[in-house]
């Protein structure tokens, strides 16, 4: 079974957080690196840069497209990695990044989706994404509910109290008790107020 653990297309400047699906069984995995050492990069596609039509045209204008595939040694999980798919995924990613010569980031595909949604709602796009991901994991927040809540926050910010709410109101919207993790999340939103005219 071949799995692309990032779960999306990135610009190859770093490795984002791996999804845990391939690592949950706790069995050895075979890391595979794919490189495209072409003068003109028409393989990388994200929501920024060339459109998909332009990339297709540029690809057709090249005589050939080179791809290199490198098989790394199989990664045998330790007992700790078998118990923690996140740790297993992180260590495999670190090994792959080292050979590729690129850094890693704690951003996820969901971060990117959240950033786009925030931009559409005129909320700050970049502020605190990695922190948000870490805190949302503590609170077990899911992407679909976060997007819905984000829309609610944006409408609240534009309609009442100049965009300011208390932590109790914040907790009520998220249907969570006030606890240290929620206070962390509230502080993050409170801090990013300085980045844009309409935020929490």
C-alpha positions as CSV (number, residue, x, y, z in Angstrom):
1,X,0.0,0.0,0.0
2,X,1.5,3.3,-1.0
3,X,0.4,6.3,1.2
4,X,1.3,9.9,0.8
5,X,1.3,10.9,4.5
6,X,1.2,14.7,4.1
7,X,-2.3,14.2,2.6
8,X,-2.0,17.1,0.2
9,X,0.3,18.9,-2.3
10,X,2.9,21.3,-0.9
11,X,5.6,23.4,-2.5
12,X,8.4,21.0,-1.4
13,X,10.1,23.6,0.7
14,X,9.5,21.5,3.9
15,X,7.6,18.4,5.2
16,X,4.4,19.2,7.0
17,X,2.9,17.1,9.8
18,X,2.2,13.5,8.6
19,X,-1.2,12.0,9.0
20,X,-1.2,9.1,11.4
21,X,-3.1,6.5,9.3
22,X,-0.1,4.7,8.0
23,X,1.5,4.5,11.4
24,X,-1.5,3.4,13.6
25,X,-0.9,-0.4,12.9
26,X,2.6,0.0,14.4
27,X,4.2,-2.1,11.7
28,X,7.4,-1.3,9.7
29,X,7.1,1.3,7.0
30,X,9.2,1.8,3.8
31,X,9.9,5.6,3.4
32,X,10.2,6.6,-0.3
33,X,11.5,9.9,-1.5
34,X,10.3,11.4,-4.8
35,X,12.3,14.2,-6.4
36,X,11.7,16.3,-9.5
37,X,15.1,17.8,-10.5
38,X,13.8,19.8,-13.4
39,X,14.9,23.3,-14.4
40,X,11.3,24.4,-14.5
41,X,9.1,23.1,-11.7
42,X,5.7,22.1,-13.2
43,X,5.1,19.2,-10.8
44,X,4.5,21.1,-7.6
45,X,0.9,22.4,-7.5
46,X,-0.6,24.4,-4.6
47,X,-3.3,27.1,-4.4
48,X,-0.5,29.7,-4.9
49,X,1.6,30.3,-8.0
50,X,0.7,29.0,-11.5
51,X,-2.8,27.8,-12.3
52,X,-3.3,24.1,-13.1
53,X,-3.9,25.0,-16.8
54,X,-0.6,27.0,-17.0
55,X,1.3,24.1,-15.3
56,X,-0.1,21.7,-17.9
57,X,0.9,24.0,-20.7
58,X,4.4,24.5,-19.2
59,X,4.8,20.7,-18.8
60,X,3.8,20.1,-22.5
61,X,6.5,22.6,-23.5
62,X,9.2,20.5,-22.0
63,X,10.8,17.6,-23.9
64,X,10.7,15.4,-20.8
65,X,10.1,15.5,-17.0
66,X,12.6,13.9,-14.8
67,X,11.7,12.1,-11.6
68,X,14.0,10.4,-9.1
69,X,12.7,7.8,-6.6
70,X,14.8,6.8,-3.6
71,X,14.0,4.0,-1.2
72,X,15.2,4.6,2.4
73,X,15.9,1.7,4.8
74,X,12.6,0.4,6.3
75,X,11.8,2.1,9.6
76,X,11.1,-0.5,12.3
77,X,9.0,1.1,15.0
78,X,10.2,1.0,18.6
79,X,7.9,0.0,21.4
80,X,7.2,3.7,22.1
81,X,6.4,4.3,18.5
82,X,4.0,1.4,18.4
83,X,2.1,3.0,21.3
84,X,2.2,6.5,19.8
85,X,1.4,6.8,16.0
86,X,2.2,10.5,16.3
87,X,5.7,9.8,17.5
88,X,6.2,7.1,14.9
89,X,5.0,9.5,12.1
90,X,7.2,12.3,13.4
91,X,10.4,10.2,13.5
92,X,9.8,8.8,10.0
93,X,9.2,12.4,8.8
94,X,12.4,13.6,10.5
95,X,14.4,10.8,8.7
96,X,12.9,11.7,5.3
97,X,13.5,15.4,5.8
98,X,17.1,14.8,6.8
99,X,17.9,13.0,3.5
100,X,15.9,15.5,1.4
101,X,17.7,18.4,3.1
102,X,14.5,20.2,4.0
103,X,13.1,21.4,7.3
104,X,9.9,20.1,9.0
105,X,6.9,22.2,10.2
106,X,4.1,21.4,12.6
107,X,1.6,22.8,10.1
108,X,-1.1,20.4,8.8
109,X,-3.3,20.3,5.8
110,X,-6.2,21.4,8.1
111,X,-4.1,24.5,9.0
112,X,-4.0,25.5,5.4
113,X,-7.7,25.1,5.0
114,X,-8.3,27.1,8.2
115,X,-5.9,29.8,7.0
116,X,-7.9,30.1,3.7
117,X,-11.2,30.2,5.6
118,X,-9.8,32.9,8.0
119,X,-8.7,35.0,5.0
120,X,-12.1,34.8,3.4
121,X,-13.6,36.0,6.7
122,X,-11.0,38.8,7.0
123,X,-9.6,37.2,10.1
124,X,-5.8,37.1,10.4
125,X,-4.5,34.2,8.2
126,X,-1.0,33.5,9.5
127,X,-1.2,34.4,13.2
128,X,-0.8,31.5,15.5
129,X,-1.6,28.6,13.2
130,X,0.9,26.2,14.7
131,X,-0.2,27.1,18.2
132,X,-3.8,26.8,17.2
133,X,-3.2,23.2,15.9
134,X,-1.5,22.2,19.1
135,X,-4.2,23.6,21.3
136,X,-7.0,22.3,19.2
137,X,-5.5,18.8,19.5
138,X,-5.6,19.1,23.3
139,X,-9.3,20.1,23.1
140,X,-10.0,17.4,20.5
141,X,-11.5,20.0,18.1
142,X,-12.4,18.7,14.6
143,X,-11.9,20.6,11.4
144,X,-15.6,20.8,10.4
145,X,-16.7,22.2,13.8
146,X,-13.7,24.6,13.9
147,X,-14.7,26.1,10.4
148,X,-18.3,26.5,11.6
149,X,-17.1,28.2,14.8
150,X,-14.8,30.4,12.9
151,X,-17.7,31.7,10.8
152,X,-19.6,32.3,14.0
153,X,-16.7,34.2,15.6
154,X,-16.4,36.4,12.5
155,X,-20.1,37.3,12.5
156,X,-20.0,38.0,16.2
157,X,-17.0,40.2,15.8
158,X,-18.7,42.3,13.2
159,X,-22.0,42.6,15.0
160,X,-21.4,43.0,18.8
161,X,-19.2,44.6,21.4
162,X,-16.7,45.7,18.8
163,X,-15.6,42.1,18.3
164,X,-14.9,41.4,22.0
165,X,-16.3,38.5,24.0
166,X,-15.5,36.9,27.4
167,X,-13.9,33.5,27.9
168,X,-17.2,32.2,29.2
169,X,-19.0,33.2,26.0
170,X,-16.1,31.7,24.1
171,X,-16.4,28.4,26.0
172,X,-20.2,28.4,25.5
173,X,-19.8,28.7,21.7
174,X,-17.4,25.8,21.6
175,X,-19.5,23.8,24.0
176,X,-16.5,23.2,26.2
177,X,-15.7,23.9,29.9
178,X,-13.3,26.6,30.8
179,X,-10.0,24.9,31.4
180,X,-6.3,25.6,30.9
181,X,-6.3,24.5,27.2
182,X,-9.3,26.6,26.4
183,X,-7.7,29.6,28.2
184,X,-4.7,29.0,25.9
185,X,-6.8,29.1,22.8
186,X,-8.7,32.2,24.0
187,X,-5.4,33.9,24.7
188,X,-4.3,33.1,21.2
189,X,-7.4,34.6,19.6
190,X,-7.1,37.6,22.0
191,X,-3.5,38.2,21.0
192,X,-4.1,38.1,17.3
193,X,-6.6,41.0,17.6
194,X,-3.8,43.4,16.7
195,X,-3.3,41.8,13.3
196,X,-6.6,42.8,11.6
197,X,-9.5,45.1,12.1
198,X,-12.1,42.4,12.7
199,X,-11.2,39.6,15.0
200,X,-12.0,38.1,18.3
